[in-house]
Amino acid sequence: MKKLKHSALILVLALCAMLPAPAQAPNSNPLGLDGTCYALYKEAEKQIGKAGFTPANELFRQAAIEKKDDKAMVLYYVEILKDLVARPGTEDSEVDAARENVKRIAEEKKLKYYFYQSYKLSQEYYTQRGEAYHAMLLMQEMQQYAILDGDPYGLWNSSKYLADMYIRQNDYISAKPHIVSAIQLYNTTDDLSIKAESPTRLYCDLADTYPIASDSVRINVAAAMAGAKSRMDTLRGRYYRLRLAALDEDDANYERLRALCMKDPEFAKISPDAELFFSLIDATRDGSILQREEDIFKLSTVREMKVIANLCENKGYKDFAFGVEKMLVNYMEGVISDTNLSRISELDVSMGKAALNAELVTKEQQLSRISYILAILMGVILVAVLVFSVIHINQLKKSKEKDAKQIAELKEANEKVRLADAAKTRFVQNMSHEVRTPLNAIVGFSQLLSLPDGSLSPEEKDEFAGHIVNNTKMLTMLLDDILNASAMDSGKYRITYEDGEKNFMCESAISSAEHRLQPGVKMYYDPEDPAPFTFRTDPRRVQQIIINLLTNSCKHTVEGEIRLSSSLTENPGYVTFSVTDTGSGVPADQAEKIFERFTKLNEFVQGTGLGLSICRDIASRMGAKVFLDTTHKGPGARFVFMVPIHPEER
């Protein structure tokens, strides 16, 4: 026995030499963020789970953008995930979506630490909800990523958490390889994030995978004590040494360690049933344990139950100890059965959710088809009503026997139908003309290009091809207007928020619209402040509206210039874009009418009459404003587009 203890001591000293020095005290900004960003980050941390979190975290995000602090930008998304985990009533889908956002931005910014932290936080959420199997699947997924990346921090955490989950289910066999993997990694890595943590819990857990009071247990408990970095580590080591002292019948050491443990208020976190456990140890000494068989199974951990059974065997109560061990086997079978049932239940829930989502998608597709069919039927019905109304009116005029009241009611109904039909008729007539013009040009120039070789010079071919391209773009614009209007009416038009930079959006819009300029007209971008400014919006929709306004000016400006400008001060809280031209202008009394569908002040100008209407529809969905500036003095017109800097995302 002495030789074994001597060997164990030598091994412990060797293990101690492999352990890292204690971590240095953290500095005032341990994350290495910009000073302003760190102050706002700490404020957002305080608000996690509270009503003030969202505005506090938004301020943090703005600072991260302004300071161009990549780590702060990643932490903004990490804070959202932390808040969801802490907030009651959070849905699984919200946590999963937030985790994917953190993973995406962490990979984008090459900060893989936070990629794995998103899994740790998600695991905490599912563990709190009692969905241990779901949490375990997440940790296994995290481990697979870590293996593919060769990332020590990801391997360390996934091994630790998988081991802990198996231990909670009293499955020490499955836990052991994960514990061993984590300890080996700790002893061989140079990763400071891993070295800053403590191996004590891992050594204690590894000790629990070996037979009670074996030399392997003693070696790992000694290693746990040697690697302690906190009061909790020391307390955990004392508890394991206390169990060994009880098994060795070292009463003096047992009583000393017991007094130290019971005096510490944190001890309940390590042994929730400490008082019952110690009273059962005492009962093995005086023989009263034989009457307390049921109390043994009130202990919350199987290892404490086995300590009592082992003590009984040492005291000579072999039959009693055998009976306890037998009951422990039955108990463990029940625990394993309950665990499997829990896993099956979680799988059933997951499959149920998947089936429900599939059913919802199917129903949505069915609803879309039904809506399409109903739209066609409504069109047919409308035409039928119109025909019927005209016939019925003629019959009423010819018949003197009809009641005057019925005639009046029918005229009123017919008037409503006529107004609706008039709008559609104007649109059809307008579109017939608008589409025919570019089509005729495309067909005509295509026929010229098809003439035999030698009929046209290369310059003429290039000119005719250019005409075909321009008219094709014009036809595409007309069709885009119709499709956008249709999307608005069907409710399928979506606003997608992301970060957008004002100068980039304006310059892109200029590039898209300048080919529509009439000869001799200049178009340029004149920002109030040329410095970049990024804000939360839908960049594609902002560009679409600006391009529509520029295109509108191109149609009505035959000489002079078109100026696109941007301002942050003209309307505080908004980015104000404006398009000013030297064209034909718009009468003040028509300032609102031009935003109605199918309205064109000049019927000889190409277009559907939908462009400005679409601009206003998109703007209203973004919480923005678009209007004609009736205070503008001078030639032409000035259109204003105000976009909120802090939109209410829907």
C-alpha positions as CSV (number, residue, x, y, z in Angstrom):
1,M,0.0,0.0,0.0
2,K,2.9,2.4,0.9
3,K,4.5,1.7,-2.4
4,L,1.3,2.5,-4.3
5,K,0.9,5.8,-2.4
6,H,4.6,6.7,-3.1
7,S,4.1,6.0,-6.8
8,A,0.9,8.1,-6.8
9,L,2.7,11.0,-5.2
10,I,5.4,10.9,-7.9
11,L,2.7,10.9,-10.6
12,V,0.9,13.8,-9.0
13,L,4.1,15.9,-8.9
14,A,4.7,15.2,-12.6
15,L,1.1,16.3,-13.4
16,C,1.6,19.4,-11.3
17,A,4.6,20.3,-13.4
18,M,2.5,20.1,-16.6
19,L,-0.2,22.5,-15.2
20,P,-0.1,26.2,-16.2
21,A,0.8,29.1,-14.0
22,P,-2.2,31.0,-12.5
23,A,-3.8,33.4,-15.0
24,Q,-3.0,37.1,-14.6
25,A,-5.7,39.4,-13.2
26,P,-7.9,40.8,-16.0
27,N,-7.2,44.4,-17.2
28,S,-9.9,47.1,-17.4
29,N,-10.7,46.1,-21.0
30,P,-10.0,42.3,-21.3
31,L,-11.7,42.0,-24.7
32,G,-9.4,44.5,-26.3
33,L,-12.3,46.6,-27.8
34,D,-12.2,50.3,-28.7
35,G,-12.7,52.2,-25.4
36,T,-16.1,53.7,-26.4
37,C,-17.3,50.3,-27.7
38,Y,-16.2,48.5,-24.5
39,A,-18.2,51.0,-22.3
40,L,-21.3,50.5,-24.4
41,Y,-20.7,46.7,-24.4
42,K,-20.7,46.6,-20.6
43,E,-23.9,48.6,-20.5
44,A,-25.6,46.2,-22.9
45,E,-24.4,43.3,-20.7
46,K,-26.2,44.8,-17.7
47,Q,-29.4,45.0,-19.7
48,I,-29.5,41.4,-20.8
49,G,-32.9,39.9,-20.1
50,K,-34.4,43.3,-19.3
51,A,-36.5,45.8,-21.3
52,G,-33.6,48.2,-21.9
53,F,-31.5,45.6,-23.7
54,T,-32.4,46.4,-27.3
55,P,-31.7,50.2,-27.3
56,A,-28.5,49.6,-25.3
57,N,-27.3,47.0,-27.7
58,E,-28.2,49.2,-30.7
59,L,-26.0,52.0,-29.3
60,F,-23.2,49.4,-29.0
61,R,-23.7,48.4,-32.7
62,Q,-23.6,52.0,-33.9
63,A,-20.3,52.5,-32.0
64,A,-18.9,49.3,-33.5
65,I,-19.7,50.6,-37.0
66,E,-18.3,54.0,-36.4
67,K,-15.1,52.7,-34.9
68,K,-14.8,49.9,-37.4
69,D,-14.3,47.5,-34.5
70,D,-14.8,43.9,-36.0
71,K,-14.8,42.2,-32.6
72,A,-17.4,44.7,-31.3
73,M,-19.6,43.9,-34.3
74,V,-19.4,40.2,-33.6
75,L,-20.2,40.8,-29.9
76,Y,-23.3,42.8,-30.9
77,Y,-24.8,39.5,-32.3
78,V,-23.5,37.5,-29.3
79,E,-25.3,39.8,-27.0
80,I,-28.6,39.2,-28.9
81,L,-28.1,35.5,-28.4
82,K,-27.3,35.9,-24.7
83,D,-30.5,38.0,-24.2
84,L,-32.7,35.4,-25.9
85,V,-31.2,32.7,-23.7
86,A,-31.8,34.8,-20.5
87,R,-35.3,36.0,-21.6
88,P,-38.4,33.8,-20.6
89,G,-40.7,32.9,-23.4
90,T,-38.0,32.7,-26.1
91,E,-38.8,30.4,-29.0
92,D,-36.4,27.7,-30.2
93,S,-36.4,29.2,-33.7
94,E,-35.2,32.6,-32.3
95,V,-32.3,31.0,-30.6
96,D,-31.3,28.9,-33.6
97,A,-31.5,32.0,-35.9
98,A,-29.4,34.1,-33.5
99,R,-26.8,31.3,-33.3
100,E,-26.6,31.2,-37.1
101,N,-26.1,35.0,-37.2
102,V,-23.2,34.7,-34.7
103,K,-21.6,31.9,-36.6
104,R,-21.9,33.8,-39.9
105,I,-20.4,37.1,-38.7
106,A,-17.7,35.3,-36.6
107,E,-16.5,33.5,-39.7
108,E,-16.8,36.7,-41.7
109,K,-14.6,38.6,-39.3
110,K,-12.3,35.6,-38.6
111,L,-13.1,35.4,-34.9
112,K,-13.7,31.7,-34.5
113,Y,-13.8,31.9,-30.7
114,Y,-17.3,33.4,-30.9
115,F,-18.4,30.8,-33.5
116,Y,-18.0,28.2,-30.8
117,Q,-19.4,30.5,-28.0
118,S,-22.7,30.6,-29.9
119,Y,-22.9,26.8,-29.5
120,K,-22.2,27.1,-25.7
121,L,-24.9,29.7,-25.3
122,S,-27.4,27.6,-27.3
123,Q,-26.5,24.5,-25.3
124,E,-27.3,26.5,-22.1
125,Y,-30.7,27.4,-23.5
126,Y,-31.7,23.9,-24.3
127,T,-30.3,22.5,-21.1
128,Q,-32.4,25.0,-19.1
129,R,-35.5,23.8,-20.9
130,G,-34.7,20.2,-20.0
131,E,-34.0,19.3,-23.7
132,A,-30.7,17.5,-22.9
133,Y,-30.7,15.4,-26.1
134,H,-31.1,18.6,-28.2
135,A,-28.2,20.2,-26.3
136,M,-26.1,17.1,-26.8
137,L,-26.7,17.1,-30.5
138,L,-25.5,20.8,-30.6
139,M,-22.3,19.9,-28.7
140,Q,-21.7,17.0,-31.1
141,E,-22.2,19.4,-34.1
142,M,-19.8,21.9,-32.4
143,Q,-17.2,19.1,-32.0
144,Q,-17.4,18.1,-35.7
145,Y,-16.8,21.7,-36.7
146,A,-13.8,21.9,-34.3
147,I,-12.3,18.7,-35.7
148,L,-12.7,20.0,-39.2
149,D,-11.2,23.4,-38.3
150,G,-8.5,21.8,-36.0
151,D,-9.6,24.4,-33.5
152,P,-8.4,23.6,-29.9
153,Y,-10.9,25.9,-28.2
154,G,-13.8,24.3,-29.9
155,L,-12.5,20.8,-29.1
156,W,-11.9,21.7,-25.5
157,N,-15.4,23.1,-24.9
158,S,-17.3,20.4,-26.8
159,S,-15.4,17.7,-25.0
160,K,-16.1,19.3,-21.6
161,Y,-19.8,19.9,-22.2
162,L,-20.4,16.4,-23.7
163,A,-18.7,14.9,-20.7
164,D,-20.9,17.0,-18.3
165,M,-24.1,16.0,-20.1
166,Y,-23.3,12.3,-19.9
167,I,-22.4,12.6,-16.2
168,R,-25.7,14.3,-15.5
169,Q,-27.3,11.2,-16.9
170,N,-25.0,9.0,-14.7
171,D,-23.5,7.6,-17.9
172,Y,-19.8,7.6,-16.9
173,I,-18.8,5.1,-19.6
174,S,-19.8,7.5,-22.4
175,A,-18.4,10.5,-20.5
176,K,-14.9,9.1,-20.0
177,P,-13.4,9.4,-23.5
178,H,-14.6,13.1,-23.6
179,I,-13.0,13.8,-20.2
180,V,-9.7,12.2,-21.2
181,S,-9.7,14.1,-24.5
182,A,-10.3,17.4,-22.7
183,I,-7.5,16.7,-20.1
184,Q,-5.0,15.7,-22.9
185,L,-5.8,18.8,-24.8
186,Y,-5.4,21.0,-21.7
187,N,-1.9,19.5,-21.0
188,T,-0.6,19.9,-24.5
189,T,-2.1,23.1,-25.9
190,D,-0.7,26.6,-25.9
191,D,-4.1,28.2,-26.3
192,L,-4.4,31.0,-23.7
193,S,-8.2,30.8,-23.6
194,I,-8.0,27.1,-22.5
195,K,-5.1,27.6,-20.1
196,A,-7.0,30.4,-18.4
197,E,-9.6,27.8,-17.3
198,S,-9.3,25.1,-14.6
199,P,-8.8,21.3,-15.1
200,T,-10.0,20.5,-11.5
201,R,-13.6,19.6,-12.5
202,L,-12.3,17.3,-15.3
203,Y,-9.9,15.4,-13.0
204,C,-12.7,15.0,-10.4
205,D,-15.1,13.7,-13.1
206,L,-12.4,11.3,-14.4
207,A,-11.9,10.0,-10.8
208,D,-15.6,9.1,-10.8
209,T,-15.2,6.9,-13.8
210,Y,-13.0,4.5,-11.8
211,P,-13.9,2.0,-9.1
212,I,-14.5,3.5,-5.6
213,A,-11.3,4.1,-3.6
214,S,-9.0,2.7,-6.4
215,D,-5.5,4.1,-7.0
216,S,-6.7,5.8,-10.2
217,V,-9.3,7.7,-8.1
218,R,-6.6,8.9,-5.7
219,I,-4.2,10.0,-8.5
220,N,-6.9,12.0,-10.2
221,V,-8.1,13.7,-7.0
222,A,-4.6,14.7,-6.2
223,A,-4.2,16.2,-9.7
224,A,-7.5,18.0,-9.3
225,M,-6.2,19.6,-6.1
226,A,-2.9,20.5,-7.7
227,G,-4.6,22.3,-10.6
228,A,-7.1,24.2,-8.5
229,K,-7.4,27.9,-9.5
230,S,-10.4,29.1,-7.4
231,R,-12.1,28.6,-4.1
232,M,-14.7,26.4,-5.8
233,D,-11.9,24.2,-7.2
234,T,-10.4,23.8,-3.8
235,L,-13.8,23.0,-2.2
236,R,-14.5,20.3,-4.9
237,G,-11.1,18.7,-4.2
238,R,-11.7,18.6,-0.5
239,Y,-15.1,16.9,-1.0
240,Y,-13.4,14.1,-3.1
241,R,-10.6,13.8,-0.5
242,L,-13.3,13.6,2.2
243,R,-14.9,10.6,0.5
244,L,-11.6,8.9,0.3
245,A,-10.9,9.6,4.0
246,A,-14.3,8.0,4.9
247,L,-13.5,4.9,2.8
248,D,-10.0,4.7,4.4
249,E,-11.6,5.0,7.9
250,D,-9.3,8.0,8.4
251,D,-11.7,9.6,10.9
252,A,-9.5,12.5,11.9
253,N,-9.0,13.6,8.3
254,Y,-12.6,12.9,7.5
255,E,-13.9,15.1,10.4
256,R,-11.5,17.9,9.5
257,L,-12.5,18.0,5.8
258,R,-16.2,17.6,6.7
259,A,-16.0,20.7,8.9
260,L,-14.2,22.7,6.2
261,C,-16.8,21.7,3.6
262,M,-19.9,22.4,5.7
263,K,-18.6,25.8,6.7
264,D,-18.5,26.9,3.1
265,P,-21.9,28.3,1.8
266,E,-21.0,27.2,-1.8
267,F,-20.7,23.5,-0.8
268,A,-24.3,22.9,-1.6
269,K,-23.5,23.4,-5.3
270,I,-21.1,20.4,-5.2
271,S,-23.1,18.1,-2.9
272,P,-26.8,19.2,-2.7
273,D,-27.5,16.3,-0.2
274,A,-24.5,16.8,2.0
275,E,-26.3,16.5,5.3
276,L,-28.0,13.3,4.3
277,F,-24.8,11.9,2.8
278,F,-22.8,12.6,6.0
279,S,-25.5,11.2,8.3
280,L,-25.5,8.0,6.2
281,I,-21.7,7.7,6.6
282,D,-22.2,8.1,10.4
283,A,-24.9,5.4,10.3
284,T,-22.4,2.9,8.8
285,R,-20.2,3.4,11.9
286,D,-22.9,2.7,14.5
287,G,-24.8,0.0,12.4
288,S,-28.0,2.0,12.1
289,I,-27.5,2.0,8.3
290,L,-29.3,-1.3,8.1
291,Q,-32.5,0.5,8.9
292,R,-32.0,3.3,6.4
293,E,-31.9,1.5,3.1
294,E,-34.5,3.8,1.6
295,D,-32.6,6.9,2.6
296,I,-29.6,5.8,0.5
297,F,-31.7,6.2,-2.7
298,K,-32.7,9.7,-1.7
299,L,-29.2,10.9,-2.6
300,S,-29.1,12.7,-5.9
301,T,-25.8,11.2,-7.3
302,V,-25.1,7.6,-7.9
303,R,-21.5,8.0,-6.8
304,E,-22.6,9.0,-3.3
305,M,-24.9,5.9,-3.2
306,K,-21.9,3.7,-4.2
307,V,-19.7,5.3,-1.5
308,I,-22.3,4.3,1.1
309,A,-22.6,0.7,-0.4
310,N,-18.7,0.4,-0.3
311,L,-18.6,1.6,3.3
312,C,-21.2,-1.0,4.3
313,E,-19.1,-3.7,2.7
314,N,-16.0,-2.5,4.5
315,K,-17.9,-2.7,7.8
316,G,-18.9,-6.3,7.2
317,Y,-22.5,-5.7,6.1
318,K,-21.9,-7.7,3.0
319,D,-25.5,-9.0,2.4
320,F,-26.8,-5.5,3.0
321,A,-24.2,-4.0,0.6
322,F,-25.0,-6.6,-2.0
323,G,-28.7,-5.7,-1.7
324,V,-27.9,-2.0,-2.1
325,E,-25.7,-2.7,-5.2
326,K,-28.5,-4.8,-6.7
327,M,-31.0,-2.0,-6.1
328,L,-28.5,0.4,-7.6
329,V,-28.4,-1.7,-10.8
330,N,-32.2,-1.5,-11.0
331,Y,-32.1,2.2,-10.2
332,M,-29.6,2.8,-13.1
333,E,-31.7,0.8,-15.5
334,G,-34.6,3.0,-14.6
335,V,-32.5,6.2,-15.1
336,I,-31.3,4.9,-18.5
337,S,-34.8,4.1,-19.5
338,D,-36.1,7.5,-18.5
339,T,-33.2,9.1,-20.4
340,N,-34.0,7.2,-23.5
341,L,-37.7,8.0,-23.2
342,S,-36.7,11.7,-22.8
343,R,-34.6,11.5,-26.0
344,I,-37.4,9.8,-27.9
345,S,-39.8,12.5,-26.7
346,E,-37.4,15.2,-27.9
347,L,-37.1,13.5,-31.2
348,D,-40.8,13.2,-31.5
349,V,-41.2,16.9,-30.8
350,S,-38.5,17.7,-33.4
351,M,-40.1,15.5,-36.0
352,G,-43.5,17.0,-35.1
353,K,-42.1,20.5,-35.7
354,A,-40.6,19.5,-39.0
355,A,-43.8,17.9,-40.1
356,L,-45.8,21.0,-39.1
357,N,-43.4,23.3,-41.0
358,A,-43.7,21.0,-44.1
359,E,-47.5,21.1,-43.7
360,L,-47.4,24.9,-43.4
361,V,-45.3,25.2,-46.6
362,T,-47.7,23.0,-48.4
363,K,-50.7,25.0,-47.3
364,E,-49.0,28.2,-48.2
365,Q,-48.4,26.9,-51.7
366,Q,-52.0,25.7,-52.0
367,L,-53.2,29.1,-50.8
368,S,-51.0,30.8,-53.4
369,R,-52.5,28.6,-56.2
370,I,-56.0,29.3,-54.9
371,S,-55.4,33.0,-54.8
372,Y,-54.2,32.9,-58.4
373,I,-57.3,31.0,-59.5
374,L,-59.5,33.4,-57.6
375,A,-57.9,36.4,-59.2
376,I,-58.6,34.9,-62.7
377,L,-62.2,34.1,-61.6
378,M,-62.7,37.6,-60.3
379,G,-61.5,39.0,-63.6
380,V,-63.9,36.8,-65.5
381,I,-66.7,37.8,-63.1
382,L,-65.9,41.5,-63.5
383,V,-66.1,41.3,-67.3
384,A,-69.3,39.3,-67.0
385,V,-70.8,42.0,-64.6
386,L,-69.8,44.7,-67.1
387,V,-71.4,43.0,-70.0
388,F,-74.5,42.2,-68.0
389,S,-74.8,45.8,-66.7
390,V,-74.6,47.2,-70.2
391,I,-77.3,44.8,-71.5
392,H,-79.5,45.5,-68.5
393,I,-79.2,49.3,-68.9
394,N,-80.3,49.0,-72.5
395,Q,-83.2,46.9,-71.5
396,L,-84.2,49.4,-68.8
397,K,-84.1,52.3,-71.4
398,K,-86.4,50.4,-73.7
399,S,-88.8,49.3,-71.0
400,K,-91.1,51.9,-69.6
401,E,-92.5,49.4,-67.1
402,K,-89.4,49.4,-64.9
403,D,-89.4,51.3,-61.7
404,A,-87.5,54.6,-61.6
405,K,-85.9,53.7,-58.3
406,Q,-84.4,50.5,-59.7
407,I,-83.0,52.5,-62.6
408,A,-81.3,54.9,-60.2
409,E,-79.8,52.1,-58.1
410,L,-78.6,50.4,-61.2
411,K,-77.0,53.6,-62.5
412,E,-75.2,54.1,-59.2
413,A,-73.8,50.5,-59.3
414,N,-72.9,50.9,-62.9
415,E,-71.0,54.1,-62.2
416,K,-68.8,52.3,-59.6
417,V,-68.0,49.5,-62.1
418,R,-67.4,52.1,-64.9
419,L,-64.8,54.0,-62.8
420,A,-62.9,50.7,-62.0
421,D,-63.1,49.7,-65.6
422,A,-62.0,53.1,-66.8
423,A,-58.7,52.9,-64.8
424,K,-58.0,49.4,-66.2
425,T,-58.9,50.6,-69.7
426,R,-56.6,53.6,-69.5
427,F,-53.8,51.2,-68.3
428,V,-54.4,48.7,-71.1
429,Q,-54.5,51.4,-73.8
430,N,-51.5,53.1,-72.3
431,M,-49.5,49.8,-72.1
432,S,-50.6,48.8,-75.7
433,H,-49.0,52.1,-76.9
434,E,-46.0,52.0,-74.6
435,V,-45.1,48.4,-75.3
436,R,-45.7,48.7,-79.1
437,T,-43.2,51.6,-79.4
438,P,-40.1,49.7,-78.2
439,L,-41.3,46.5,-79.8
440,N,-41.7,48.2,-83.2
441,A,-38.2,49.6,-82.9
442,I,-36.7,46.2,-81.9
443,V,-38.5,44.4,-84.8
444,G,-37.6,47.1,-87.3
445,F,-33.9,47.3,-86.5
446,S,-33.7,43.5,-86.2
447,Q,-35.0,43.2,-89.8
448,L,-32.4,45.7,-91.0
449,L,-29.7,43.8,-89.3
450,S,-30.9,40.6,-91.0
451,L,-30.2,42.1,-94.5
452,P,-27.6,40.2,-96.6
453,D,-23.9,40.9,-95.9
454,G,-22.7,44.1,-97.5
455,S,-26.1,45.9,-97.2
456,L,-25.0,47.8,-94.1
457,S,-21.7,49.3,-93.0
458,P,-20.2,48.3,-89.6
459,E,-21.1,51.7,-88.2
460,E,-24.7,51.3,-89.2
461,K,-24.8,47.8,-87.7
462,D,-23.4,49.1,-84.4
463,E,-25.9,52.0,-84.4
464,F,-28.9,49.7,-85.1
465,A,-27.7,47.2,-82.4
466,G,-27.5,50.1,-80.0
467,H,-31.1,51.1,-80.8
468,I,-32.2,47.4,-80.2
469,V,-30.4,47.4,-76.8
470,N,-31.9,50.7,-75.7
471,N,-35.4,49.7,-76.7
472,T,-35.0,46.3,-74.9
473,K,-34.0,48.2,-71.7
474,M,-37.0,50.4,-72.1
475,L,-39.3,47.4,-72.5
476,T,-37.7,45.8,-69.5
477,M,-38.4,48.9,-67.4
478,L,-42.0,48.9,-68.4
479,L,-42.4,45.2,-67.5
480,D,-40.5,45.8,-64.2
481,D,-43.0,48.6,-63.3
482,I,-45.9,46.2,-63.9
483,L,-44.4,43.4,-61.9
484,N,-43.5,45.7,-59.0
485,A,-47.1,47.0,-58.9
486,S,-48.4,43.4,-59.0
487,A,-46.0,42.4,-56.1
488,M,-47.3,45.4,-54.1
489,D,-50.9,44.3,-54.6
490,S,-50.3,40.7,-53.8
491,G,-48.4,41.4,-50.5
492,K,-45.3,39.5,-51.7
493,Y,-43.1,42.6,-51.8
494,R,-40.6,42.3,-48.9
495,I,-38.3,44.8,-47.2
496,T,-35.0,43.2,-46.1
497,Y,-32.9,45.2,-43.7
498,E,-29.1,45.3,-43.6
499,D,-26.3,47.9,-43.5
500,G,-26.1,50.3,-46.4
501,E,-23.7,53.1,-47.2
502,K,-25.3,56.3,-48.6
503,N,-22.6,57.3,-51.1
504,F,-22.3,53.8,-52.5
505,M,-26.1,53.6,-53.1
506,C,-26.2,57.0,-54.8
507,E,-23.2,56.3,-57.1
508,S,-24.7,52.9,-58.0
509,A,-28.0,54.6,-58.9
510,I,-26.2,57.2,-61.1
511,S,-24.4,54.3,-62.9
512,S,-27.8,52.5,-63.5
513,A,-29.6,55.6,-64.8
514,E,-27.1,57.7,-66.7
515,H,-27.6,55.7,-70.0
516,R,-31.2,57.1,-70.1
517,L,-29.9,60.7,-70.3
518,Q,-31.0,62.8,-73.3
519,P,-28.2,64.3,-75.5
520,G,-26.4,67.2,-73.9
521,V,-27.8,66.6,-70.4
522,K,-25.4,66.1,-67.5
523,M,-26.1,63.9,-64.4
524,Y,-23.9,64.0,-61.2
525,Y,-23.9,63.2,-57.5
526,D,-23.4,66.2,-55.1
527,P,-23.4,65.0,-51.4
528,E,-23.6,67.5,-48.5
529,D,-20.9,65.6,-46.8
530,P,-18.7,63.3,-48.9
531,A,-17.7,61.2,-45.9
532,P,-19.1,57.6,-45.9
533,F,-22.2,57.0,-43.7
534,T,-23.6,53.5,-43.0
535,F,-27.1,53.0,-41.6
536,R,-29.8,50.3,-41.3
537,T,-32.1,50.1,-44.3
538,D,-32.9,48.0,-47.4
539,P,-30.1,49.2,-49.8
540,R,-31.7,47.6,-52.9
541,R,-35.1,49.4,-52.3
542,V,-33.4,52.7,-51.6
543,Q,-31.5,52.4,-54.9
544,Q,-34.7,51.3,-56.7
545,I,-36.4,54.5,-55.6
546,I,-33.5,56.8,-56.4
547,I,-33.1,55.1,-59.9
548,N,-36.9,55.7,-60.5
549,L,-36.6,59.4,-59.6
550,L,-33.5,59.8,-61.8
551,T,-35.2,58.0,-64.7
552,N,-38.2,60.3,-64.3
553,S,-36.0,63.3,-64.5
554,C,-34.2,61.9,-67.6
555,K,-37.6,61.6,-69.4
556,H,-38.5,65.3,-68.7
557,T,-35.1,67.0,-69.0
558,V,-34.0,67.8,-72.6
559,E,-31.2,70.3,-71.6
560,G,-29.3,71.3,-68.6
561,E,-28.5,69.0,-65.7
562,I,-29.8,66.4,-63.2
563,R,-28.3,66.6,-59.7
564,L,-28.6,63.9,-57.0
565,S,-27.7,65.0,-53.5
566,S,-27.7,63.5,-50.0
567,S,-27.9,65.2,-46.6
568,L,-27.9,64.2,-42.9
569,T,-28.9,67.7,-41.6
570,E,-31.8,68.7,-43.8
571,N,-34.2,66.4,-41.8
572,P,-32.6,65.2,-38.5
573,G,-33.0,61.5,-38.0
574,Y,-33.3,60.9,-41.8
575,V,-30.9,60.5,-44.7
576,T,-32.4,62.9,-47.2
577,F,-31.9,62.2,-50.9
578,S,-33.1,64.7,-53.5
579,V,-33.1,64.7,-57.3
580,T,-33.2,68.2,-58.9
581,D,-33.5,68.7,-62.6
582,T,-33.9,71.5,-65.2
583,G,-36.7,69.8,-67.0
584,S,-40.4,70.8,-67.7
585,G,-41.3,70.8,-64.0
586,V,-44.6,69.9,-62.2
587,P,-47.4,72.3,-61.3
588,A,-47.9,72.6,-57.5
589,D,-51.5,71.5,-57.8
590,Q,-50.4,68.2,-59.4
591,A,-47.8,67.5,-56.6
592,E,-49.9,64.6,-55.2
593,K,-51.7,63.5,-58.3
594,I,-48.4,62.4,-60.0
595,F,-48.0,59.7,-57.3
596,E,-51.3,58.1,-58.3
597,R,-51.2,55.0,-60.5
598,F,-51.3,55.3,-64.3
599,T,-51.0,59.1,-64.0
600,K,-48.9,60.9,-66.7
601,L,-48.8,64.7,-67.1
602,N,-47.3,64.3,-70.5
603,E,-48.8,61.5,-72.6
604,F,-46.0,61.8,-75.2
605,V,-43.3,60.8,-72.7
606,Q,-42.5,57.1,-72.6
607,G,-43.6,55.2,-69.4
608,T,-46.4,53.4,-67.6
609,G,-47.4,56.0,-65.1
610,L,-46.5,53.5,-62.4
611,G,-43.0,54.7,-61.5
612,L,-43.7,57.4,-58.9
613,S,-46.6,55.3,-57.5
614,I,-44.2,52.4,-56.9
615,C,-41.7,54.7,-55.3
616,R,-44.3,55.9,-52.7
617,D,-45.5,52.3,-52.0
618,I,-42.0,51.1,-51.3
619,A,-41.2,54.2,-49.2
620,S,-44.3,53.7,-47.0
621,R,-43.3,50.1,-46.3
622,M,-39.8,51.3,-45.2
623,G,-41.2,54.1,-43.0
624,A,-39.7,56.5,-45.5
625,K,-41.2,59.5,-47.3
626,V,-41.1,60.5,-51.0
627,F,-42.7,63.7,-52.3
628,L,-42.4,66.7,-54.7
629,D,-40.8,69.8,-53.2
630,T,-43.3,72.5,-54.0
631,T,-41.1,75.2,-52.4
632,H,-38.4,74.6,-55.1
633,K,-37.6,77.8,-57.1
634,G,-36.2,77.8,-60.5
635,P,-36.5,75.6,-63.6
636,G,-37.5,72.0,-63.4
637,A,-38.5,70.0,-60.3
638,R,-37.0,68.7,-57.1
639,F,-38.1,65.3,-55.7
640,V,-37.2,64.5,-52.1
641,F,-36.7,61.0,-50.6
642,M,-36.3,60.8,-46.7
643,V,-35.1,57.5,-45.3
644,P,-35.1,56.9,-41.5
645,I,-31.6,56.2,-39.9
646,H,-33.2,54.0,-37.2
647,P,-36.1,52.2,-38.9
648,E,-38.7,50.0,-37.1
649,E,-37.8,46.7,-38.7
650,R,-40.9,44.6,-39.6
